[in-house]
Amino acid sequence: MIEQLHNIVQAHSITVSAAVLLVAYIFIALEKIPKVTIALVGAAITILLGLVSQTKNLDGAIDPHYFINFVDFNVIFLLVSMMIIVSIAAKSGMFNWVANKLLILTKGHPVGVLIVLGIFTAVASAFLDNVTTVILIMPVTFFIADKLGINPVPYLLTEVFASNIGGTATLIGDPPNIIIGSAAGLSFMDFVNELTPVIAVIMAVVLFVLWLFFKKDLHTTFEKMEAVANLDNSKTITDFPLMIRSAVVLALVIFGFVLHDITHIETCVTAMLGASFLLLFEKPKDIFCEVEWNTIFFFIGLFIIIGGLEASGGIAIMAKWVLNVTEGSQSATAMIILWASGLISGVIDNIPYTATMTPMLLEISNVMGVDYTYPLWWCLSLGACLGGNFTIIGAAANVIVSETSAHHGHKIEFMQFLKYGFVVMLISLALSSVYIWMKFLN
């Protein structure tokens, strides 16, 4: 019976693997069941149906369809290591100290606070996980808004948009970039060189547009401005030795990323070295509780599900379809990937979308060459990351901020977010299109 089932599955492997992935996507989008559960159930079904192999060896050789081969452990270990580093560093209060210091410099001016919060969130998100960044900055935001007597929603929306934009700038800023960097062999400095300039322009334009949107709400009294200008930041650092240790390690890890092209040490190894050093001074079980294991196992399950489609040849068919539609035009392919990624990532989680697209781009690279595919990687990154600003469910940071805001009595409605998010996404993708065209396609 089982053998007959396997024979049927093998005869229709593309259809079955595509169905498993599609059903997983639907349940992820519905958000009725935790997405990590969906990913692991889908992975188990993929293995059970024989879409990928359960065993490592085949006739004395390593089976290329062994399910472990489809799990990108560069991504897994980089994510875990950075989560550990950030978790330990945050305990010292160093991130809140920097945020408060910047706010003091604004002298409590509501518009200045908006700009500073936006820039700080964008820069922090380039090096920290977006969710971590907004979690760190939200308590400061509510405190400042309360002191100024201003609705915190304009600040919170600015932070959400800034986190998704800033996270696009570097390899470690957003999970889709980690997936892309690992699949395409792109280094930390590749992302800095190719994406940071356009992200800086996008952030500046978006901040200006947000100021136009919210300027009527950004008013307060001189007395309240003085209260923010005189914030007591002396007790924000709760553990000075930990702060020094964490800051040095974080700086060295980022420096190690920068030197990747010279040292050829993988980013995940550099991050593991930093995380393991900091763990020498901590109780590992306490720190491991802070790691987002749901995210990690979601990645693992997803890699296996997509591995089933890749092993069946479904990814290759998708690549051929895209090339047929665009008739091999690099410009048309680039624009389709950029805009489709932006629109789709605003509706579904950009992590599974990116994980599905990377093997397709690798297949396009095999057919059309590395030079043809090079700008397509940046289109995927820009679209998947910036598209997260489209809707309130477009990125994890959006959901966290909206839920926290509602808990504090300031509910952000889906349509309210969409009104601003659609404009921000449109501006971001339009500027990205111009940049991609001028830099790679002209």
C-alpha positions as CSV (number, residue, x, y, z in Angstrom):
1,M,0.0,0.0,0.0
2,I,2.7,2.5,1.0
3,E,4.8,1.4,-2.0
4,Q,1.8,2.0,-4.3
5,L,1.3,5.5,-2.8
6,H,4.9,6.3,-3.3
7,N,4.7,5.2,-7.0
8,I,1.6,7.4,-7.5
9,V,3.3,10.4,-5.8
10,Q,6.5,9.9,-7.9
11,A,4.4,9.8,-11.1
12,H,2.8,13.1,-10.2
13,S,5.5,14.6,-8.0
14,I,5.3,18.1,-9.4
15,T,1.6,18.4,-8.8
16,V,1.8,16.8,-5.3
17,S,4.7,19.0,-4.1
18,A,3.1,22.1,-5.5
19,A,-0.2,21.2,-3.8
20,V,1.6,20.7,-0.4
21,L,3.3,24.1,-0.8
22,L,0.0,25.9,-1.9
23,V,-2.0,24.4,1.0
24,A,0.8,25.5,3.4
25,Y,0.7,29.0,2.0
26,I,-3.1,29.1,2.4
27,F,-3.0,28.1,6.0
28,I,-0.1,30.5,6.7
29,A,-2.2,33.3,5.2
30,L,-5.3,32.4,7.2
31,E,-3.3,32.6,10.5
32,K,-5.7,30.2,12.2
33,I,-2.9,27.7,13.0
34,P,0.6,28.8,14.1
35,K,2.8,29.0,11.0
36,V,5.6,26.9,12.6
37,T,3.1,24.1,13.0
38,I,2.0,24.3,9.4
39,A,5.6,24.3,8.2
40,L,6.5,21.3,10.3
41,V,3.4,19.3,9.3
42,G,4.1,20.2,5.6
43,A,7.7,19.1,6.0
44,A,6.6,15.8,7.6
45,I,4.1,15.1,4.8
46,T,6.8,16.0,2.2
47,I,9.2,13.5,3.6
48,L,6.5,10.8,4.3
49,L,5.3,11.0,0.6
50,G,8.8,10.5,-0.6
51,L,9.1,13.8,-2.3
52,V,12.4,14.1,-0.6
53,S,14.5,11.2,0.7
54,Q,14.5,10.1,4.4
55,T,17.9,8.5,4.1
56,K,21.3,10.1,3.5
57,N,22.8,7.3,1.3
58,L,21.6,5.9,-1.9
59,D,23.5,2.9,-3.4
60,G,26.7,3.8,-1.5
61,A,26.6,7.5,-2.5
62,I,25.0,10.6,-0.9
63,D,21.4,11.0,-2.1
64,P,21.1,14.5,-3.6
65,H,17.4,14.5,-2.5
66,Y,18.1,13.8,1.2
67,F,15.8,16.2,3.1
68,I,18.6,17.7,5.2
69,N,20.3,18.9,1.9
70,F,17.5,21.4,1.4
71,V,17.8,23.0,4.8
72,D,20.1,26.0,4.5
73,F,22.0,25.9,7.8
74,N,23.9,29.1,7.0
75,V,20.6,30.8,7.4
76,I,19.6,28.9,10.5
77,F,22.9,29.4,12.4
78,L,23.2,33.1,11.5
79,L,19.6,33.7,12.7
80,V,20.1,31.9,16.0
81,S,23.5,33.5,16.7
82,M,22.3,37.0,16.0
83,M,19.2,36.5,18.2
84,I,21.5,35.4,21.0
85,I,23.8,38.4,20.6
86,V,20.9,40.9,20.5
87,S,19.2,39.3,23.4
88,I,22.3,39.5,25.6
89,A,23.1,43.0,24.5
90,A,19.5,44.3,25.1
91,K,19.8,43.2,28.8
92,S,22.3,45.9,29.4
93,G,20.0,48.7,28.3
94,M,22.4,49.9,25.6
95,F,19.8,50.2,22.9
96,N,17.4,52.2,25.0
97,W,20.3,54.5,26.1
98,V,21.1,55.3,22.5
99,A,17.4,55.9,21.7
100,N,17.0,58.3,24.7
101,K,20.2,60.1,23.8
102,L,18.9,60.8,20.3
103,L,15.6,62.0,21.6
104,I,17.2,64.4,24.0
105,L,19.0,66.0,21.0
106,T,15.6,66.8,19.4
107,K,14.8,69.0,22.5
108,G,11.3,67.4,22.5
109,H,10.2,68.9,19.2
110,P,7.4,66.5,17.9
111,V,8.6,66.6,14.3
112,G,12.2,66.1,15.4
113,V,11.2,63.1,17.5
114,L,9.4,61.6,14.4
115,I,12.5,62.0,12.3
116,V,14.9,60.7,15.0
117,L,12.7,57.7,15.8
118,G,12.4,56.9,12.1
119,I,16.2,57.2,11.4
120,F,17.1,55.3,14.6
121,T,14.7,52.4,13.8
122,A,16.0,52.2,10.2
123,V,19.6,52.1,11.2
124,A,19.0,49.7,14.1
125,S,17.0,47.4,11.8
126,A,19.9,47.2,9.4
127,F,21.8,45.3,12.1
128,L,19.1,43.9,14.3
129,D,16.0,41.8,13.6
130,N,13.1,44.1,12.8
131,V,10.9,42.6,15.5
132,T,13.6,43.1,18.1
133,T,14.1,46.7,17.0
134,V,10.5,47.7,17.3
135,I,10.1,45.8,20.6
136,L,13.1,47.8,21.9
137,I,11.9,51.2,20.7
138,M,8.1,50.9,21.5
139,P,8.4,51.5,25.3
140,V,10.4,54.7,24.6
141,T,7.8,55.8,22.0
142,F,4.9,55.4,24.4
143,F,6.8,57.2,27.1
144,I,7.7,60.1,24.8
145,A,4.2,60.4,23.3
146,D,2.7,60.5,26.8
147,K,5.1,63.2,27.9
148,L,4.3,65.3,24.8
149,G,0.6,64.6,25.0
150,I,0.5,63.2,21.4
151,N,-1.2,60.2,19.9
152,P,1.7,57.6,19.5
153,V,0.2,56.1,16.3
154,P,2.1,58.4,13.9
155,Y,5.4,57.5,15.6
156,L,4.6,53.8,15.7
157,L,3.7,53.7,12.0
158,T,6.9,55.6,11.2
159,E,8.9,53.0,13.1
160,V,7.2,50.1,11.4
161,F,7.8,51.5,7.9
162,A,11.4,52.5,8.9
163,S,12.1,49.0,10.3
164,N,11.1,47.3,7.0
165,I,13.0,49.8,4.9
166,G,16.1,49.8,7.1
167,G,16.2,46.1,7.3
168,T,16.5,45.9,3.5
169,A,19.9,47.6,3.6
170,T,22.1,44.8,4.9
171,L,22.5,41.0,4.8
172,I,21.4,40.6,8.4
173,G,18.7,43.3,8.4
174,D,15.8,41.1,7.3
175,P,15.4,37.2,7.1
176,P,14.7,37.4,3.3
177,N,18.1,39.0,2.8
178,I,19.8,36.2,4.8
179,I,18.1,33.6,2.5
180,I,19.1,35.5,-0.6
181,G,22.6,36.1,0.5
182,S,23.1,32.4,1.4
183,A,21.6,31.1,-1.9
184,A,23.3,33.6,-4.2
185,G,26.7,33.7,-2.4
186,L,26.3,37.4,-1.7
187,S,28.4,38.9,1.1
188,F,27.6,41.5,3.7
189,M,29.4,44.2,1.7
190,D,27.6,43.2,-1.5
191,F,24.3,44.2,0.2
192,V,25.9,47.4,1.7
193,N,27.3,48.4,-1.7
194,E,24.2,47.6,-3.8
195,L,21.3,48.4,-1.5
196,T,22.3,50.8,1.2
197,P,22.5,53.9,-1.1
198,V,18.9,53.4,-2.5
199,I,17.6,52.5,0.9
200,A,19.0,55.8,2.3
201,V,17.1,57.7,-0.5
202,I,13.9,55.8,0.0
203,M,14.0,56.4,3.8
204,A,14.6,60.2,3.3
205,V,11.6,60.5,0.9
206,V,9.4,58.3,3.0
207,L,10.1,60.4,6.2
208,F,9.2,63.5,4.2
209,V,5.9,62.0,3.0
210,L,5.1,60.8,6.6
211,W,5.8,64.3,7.9
212,L,3.2,65.6,5.3
213,F,0.7,62.9,6.5
214,F,1.1,63.5,10.2
215,K,2.2,67.1,10.6
216,K,-1.3,68.2,11.8
217,D,-1.0,65.8,14.7
218,L,2.6,66.7,15.7
219,H,1.9,69.7,18.1
220,T,2.5,70.1,21.8
221,T,3.3,72.8,24.4
222,F,6.7,74.2,25.2
223,E,6.5,72.8,28.8
224,K,6.0,69.3,27.5
225,M,8.8,69.6,25.0
226,E,11.1,70.6,27.9
227,A,10.1,67.4,29.8
228,V,11.5,65.3,26.9
229,A,14.5,67.5,26.4
230,N,15.5,66.9,30.1
231,L,15.0,63.1,30.1
232,D,17.1,61.4,32.8
233,N,19.2,58.9,30.8
234,S,21.7,58.2,33.6
235,K,20.1,55.0,34.8
236,T,19.2,53.4,31.4
237,I,22.3,51.3,31.4
238,T,21.6,48.6,33.9
239,D,24.8,46.5,33.5
240,F,27.8,48.5,32.4
241,P,30.3,45.6,32.0
242,L,27.7,43.7,30.0
243,M,27.1,46.8,27.8
244,I,30.9,47.1,27.1
245,R,31.2,43.4,26.4
246,S,28.2,43.3,24.1
247,A,29.1,46.5,22.2
248,V,32.6,45.2,21.5
249,V,31.3,41.8,20.4
250,L,28.6,43.3,18.2
251,A,31.1,45.7,16.6
252,L,33.6,42.9,16.0
253,V,30.9,40.6,14.5
254,I,29.8,43.3,12.0
255,F,33.5,44.0,11.2
256,G,33.8,40.3,10.5
257,F,30.9,40.5,8.1
258,V,32.6,43.4,6.4
259,L,35.9,41.4,6.0
260,H,34.1,38.4,4.6
261,D,35.5,38.9,1.1
262,I,39.0,39.0,2.5
263,T,38.8,36.3,5.2
264,H,36.3,34.0,3.4
265,I,34.8,33.2,6.9
266,E,31.1,32.7,6.5
267,T,28.8,35.2,8.2
268,C,27.1,32.4,10.2
269,V,30.5,31.3,11.6
270,T,31.4,34.9,12.6
271,A,28.1,35.3,14.3
272,M,28.5,32.0,16.1
273,L,31.9,33.0,17.4
274,G,30.4,36.3,18.8
275,A,27.4,34.5,20.3
276,S,29.4,31.7,21.9
277,F,31.8,34.2,23.5
278,L,28.9,36.2,25.1
279,L,27.4,32.9,26.3
280,L,30.5,32.3,28.4
281,F,29.3,35.0,30.8
282,E,25.6,34.0,30.8
283,K,23.4,31.1,31.8
284,P,22.7,29.5,28.3
285,K,19.2,28.2,29.3
286,D,18.1,31.8,30.2
287,I,19.3,33.2,26.9
288,F,18.0,30.3,24.8
289,C,14.5,31.1,26.1
290,E,14.8,34.5,24.3
291,V,15.6,32.9,20.9
292,E,12.6,32.9,18.6
293,W,12.6,29.1,18.1
294,N,9.2,29.3,16.3
295,T,10.9,31.3,13.6
296,I,13.9,28.9,13.4
297,F,11.7,25.8,13.0
298,F,9.4,27.6,10.6
299,F,12.5,28.1,8.4
300,I,13.5,24.4,8.7
301,G,10.0,23.1,7.8
302,L,9.7,25.6,4.9
303,F,13.0,24.7,3.4
304,I,11.9,21.0,3.4
305,I,8.5,21.8,1.8
306,I,10.2,23.8,-1.0
307,G,12.8,21.2,-1.3
308,G,10.0,18.8,-2.4
309,L,9.0,21.1,-5.2
310,E,12.7,21.6,-6.2
311,A,13.4,17.9,-6.2
312,S,10.4,17.2,-8.4
313,G,11.5,19.7,-11.0
314,G,8.7,22.2,-10.3
315,I,11.1,25.0,-9.6
316,A,12.7,24.5,-13.0
317,I,9.3,24.7,-14.7
318,M,8.6,28.0,-12.8
319,A,11.9,29.5,-14.0
320,K,11.2,28.5,-17.6
321,W,7.7,30.0,-17.4
322,V,9.1,33.4,-16.2
323,L,11.7,33.4,-19.0
324,N,9.0,32.5,-21.6
325,V,6.7,35.3,-20.4
326,T,9.4,37.9,-20.5
327,E,10.9,36.4,-23.7
328,G,14.3,36.4,-21.9
329,S,14.3,40.1,-21.4
330,Q,16.4,40.9,-18.4
331,S,14.6,44.3,-17.8
332,A,11.1,42.7,-18.0
333,T,12.1,39.9,-15.7
334,A,13.7,42.3,-13.2
335,M,10.6,44.5,-13.1
336,I,8.2,41.6,-12.8
337,I,10.2,40.1,-9.9
338,L,10.5,43.5,-8.1
339,W,6.8,44.5,-8.3
340,A,5.4,41.0,-7.9
341,S,7.6,40.5,-4.9
342,G,6.4,43.8,-3.4
343,L,2.7,43.1,-3.9
344,I,2.8,39.5,-2.9
345,S,4.9,40.1,0.2
346,G,2.4,42.7,1.4
347,V,-0.2,40.0,1.6
348,I,1.7,36.9,2.6
349,D,4.8,36.4,4.8
350,N,7.9,37.4,2.8
351,I,9.9,34.6,4.3
352,P,8.1,31.7,2.6
353,Y,7.8,33.8,-0.6
354,T,11.6,34.5,-0.7
355,A,12.4,30.9,0.2
356,T,10.3,29.8,-2.8
357,M,11.8,32.3,-5.2
358,T,15.5,31.7,-4.5
359,P,15.7,28.3,-6.0
360,M,13.8,29.6,-9.1
361,L,16.4,32.4,-9.5
362,L,19.1,29.8,-9.1
363,E,17.5,27.8,-12.0
364,I,17.3,31.0,-14.1
365,S,21.0,31.5,-13.3
366,N,21.8,28.0,-14.6
367,V,19.9,28.8,-17.8
368,M,20.8,32.4,-18.5
369,G,24.1,32.9,-16.5
370,V,25.2,34.6,-13.4
371,D,25.5,38.1,-14.9
372,Y,21.9,37.9,-16.1
373,T,20.6,36.9,-12.7
374,Y,22.7,39.3,-10.6
375,P,20.2,42.3,-10.7
376,L,17.3,39.9,-10.1
377,W,18.6,39.1,-6.6
378,W,18.4,42.7,-5.7
379,C,14.9,43.0,-7.2
380,L,13.8,40.1,-5.1
381,S,15.4,41.6,-1.9
382,L,13.9,45.1,-2.5
383,G,10.5,43.7,-3.4
384,A,10.2,41.2,-0.6
385,C,11.4,43.5,2.1
386,L,9.8,46.8,1.1
387,G,6.5,45.1,0.2
388,G,6.2,44.3,3.9
389,N,4.9,47.9,4.4
390,F,1.9,47.3,2.2
391,T,-0.5,45.8,4.8
392,I,-0.7,45.3,8.5
393,I,0.1,41.6,8.0
394,G,2.9,42.1,5.6
395,A,5.7,41.7,8.2
396,A,6.0,40.4,11.7
397,A,7.0,43.8,13.0
398,N,3.7,45.3,11.7
399,V,1.7,42.7,13.7
400,I,3.8,43.2,16.9
401,V,3.4,47.0,16.7
402,S,-0.4,46.9,15.9
403,E,-1.1,44.5,18.8
404,T,1.0,46.4,21.3
405,S,-0.6,49.7,20.2
406,A,-4.1,48.2,20.7
407,H,-3.0,47.0,24.2
408,H,-2.1,50.6,25.0
409,G,-5.5,51.9,23.9
410,H,-4.5,53.1,20.4
411,K,-5.9,50.6,17.9
412,I,-4.4,50.7,14.4
413,E,-7.1,49.5,12.0
414,F,-6.3,47.4,8.9
415,M,-7.6,50.1,6.5
416,Q,-5.8,52.9,8.5
417,F,-2.5,51.1,8.0
418,L,-3.3,50.3,4.4
419,K,-3.9,54.0,3.6
420,Y,-0.3,54.9,4.6
421,G,1.4,51.6,3.9
422,F,0.2,51.5,0.2
423,V,1.7,54.9,-0.4
424,V,5.0,54.0,1.3
425,M,5.3,50.8,-0.6
426,L,4.4,52.5,-3.9
427,I,7.1,55.2,-3.4
428,S,9.7,52.5,-2.3
429,L,9.1,50.3,-5.3
430,A,9.0,53.2,-7.7
431,L,12.4,54.5,-6.4
432,S,13.8,50.9,-6.4
433,S,12.7,50.5,-10.1
434,V,14.5,53.7,-11.1
435,Y,17.6,52.6,-9.2
436,I,17.6,49.1,-10.6
437,W,17.1,50.4,-14.2
438,M,19.9,53.0,-13.9
439,K,22.4,50.8,-12.1
440,F,22.0,47.4,-13.8
441,L,19.7,47.6,-16.9
442,N,20.5,50.8,-18.7
